[in-house]
Amino acid sequence: MKFRIDRDTFADAVAWTARSLPNRPSVPVLAGLMIETSSDGLTLSGFDYDTSTRATLPAEVADDGKVLVSGRLLSEIVKALPNKPVDVALDGTKVQVTCGSSRFSLQTMPVEEYPQLPEMPTATGTVKADEFATAVAQASAAAGRDEMLPLLTGVRLELEGSAISLMATDRFRASLRDLSWYPEDSSLSAQVLVPARVLGETARSLVAGGDITIAVSAGESGDGLIGFEGTVGNGSRRTTTRLLEGDFPRVRQLFQAQAETVAYVSTPELVDAVKRVSLVAERNTPVRLTFSDGHVLLEAGSGDDAQASESIEATINGADISIGFNPNYLLEGLSVMSDPVVHLSFTQHTKPAAISGVPEVGAEPDAAFRYLIMPVRLQN
């Protein structure tokens, strides 16, 4: 095996492929990154039995071959190389990496012990890459991080005809994002639960491409697998991952409550105010928001502890309300709002509040994305 390739192209592809490799693999070879060369170019692969990554990219191939090396080590080496063409060649049991005057020698791992990557399922449909990346980022904002509750670390994808709904919840907040796509079968109806981390990393890595192919497995031979594929530069990238199992909470029905109070606030002003006021909020203590008289008053801290308050303009329709939120949960929801004005709707101070983005004060909330956040009980 021997090839030459542009440093930046190689470094980006190696880093992306190696991202799924486990830090503490159950089998040593799972820490390896497979490098294959052929007349079609260069292929990089990684696999941890749950998630597989495969990148194909053009390279000047002198000799065909296949080799397995430490993925994370190779990623660190290539990232540190000077901005010159990279030459990679197999020399006995070592892989030689040369770039300018820099030379590295890597020990190979047994290729025959490396597991076979799962096949990409049959294509189910395509979606615009930039729209999908935005939708995934918004939906994932409410996904859980607690690995002890794996069901809540996923994003539920509901594929119904030409529409996709993405939902997530960690019990303290929930998100719902709808977008259109182009299914292979217009009568398609499927529901899958995808690990949020894998889904987010995949969507971000393919955002520069035109379309992303989504493939959901069907049949006894491939249950529990979803694949994503798209173009990056002159190459392509493909990810497959096992689906999460379990009964996902009924998130959609949570967004159907009738609002008693509606408020419009500048998104950047609210974000900045929450950041400042929450500086004095101790762990697991809320930021209080009081909506009245054309303003929202933000307060944090109490008693002998540090305290902070700030008032910003708001347009309020309905009764005054005072409600408390976990500042981190509130900021994570606001951070994925792209509109200049945020629309907040409330029923009671003990019930979830719905947050959406709008282009201007008085506009109807964007039905495509809604973020629901549970209030924190306030002390008198």
Secondary structure as UniProt FT lines:
FT   STRAND          2..5
FT   HELIX           7..18
FT   TURN            19..20
FT   HELIX           28..31
FT   STRAND          32..38
FT   TURN            39..40
FT   STRAND          41..47
FT   STRAND          51..57
FT   STRAND          60..63
FT   STRAND          65..70
FT   HELIX           71..80
FT   STRAND          86..91
FT   TURN            92..93
FT   STRAND          94..99
FT   TURN            100..101
FT   STRAND          102..107
FT   HELIX           111..113
FT   STRAND          125..128
FT   HELIX           129..140
FT   TURN            141..142
FT   TURN            147..148
FT   HELIX           150..153
FT   STRAND          154..160
FT   TURN            161..162
FT   STRAND          163..169
FT   STRAND          173..180
FT   STRAND          182..183
FT   TURN            186..187
FT   STRAND          189..195
FT   HELIX           196..205
FT   TURN            206..208
FT   STRAND          211..216
FT   TURN            220..221
FT   TURN            223..224
FT   STRAND          225..232
FT   TURN            233..234
FT   STRAND          235..242
FT   HELIX           252..256
FT   STRAND          261..266
FT   HELIX           267..277
FT   HELIX           278..280
FT   TURN            283..284
FT   STRAND          287..292
FT   TURN            293..294
FT   STRAND          295..300
FT   TURN            303..304
FT   STRAND          308..313
FT   STRAND          315..318
FT   STRAND          321..325
FT   HELIX           327..335
FT   STRAND          341..346
FT   TURN            349..350
FT   STRAND          353..358
FT   TURN            361..362
FT   TURN            367..368
FT   STRAND          369..373
//
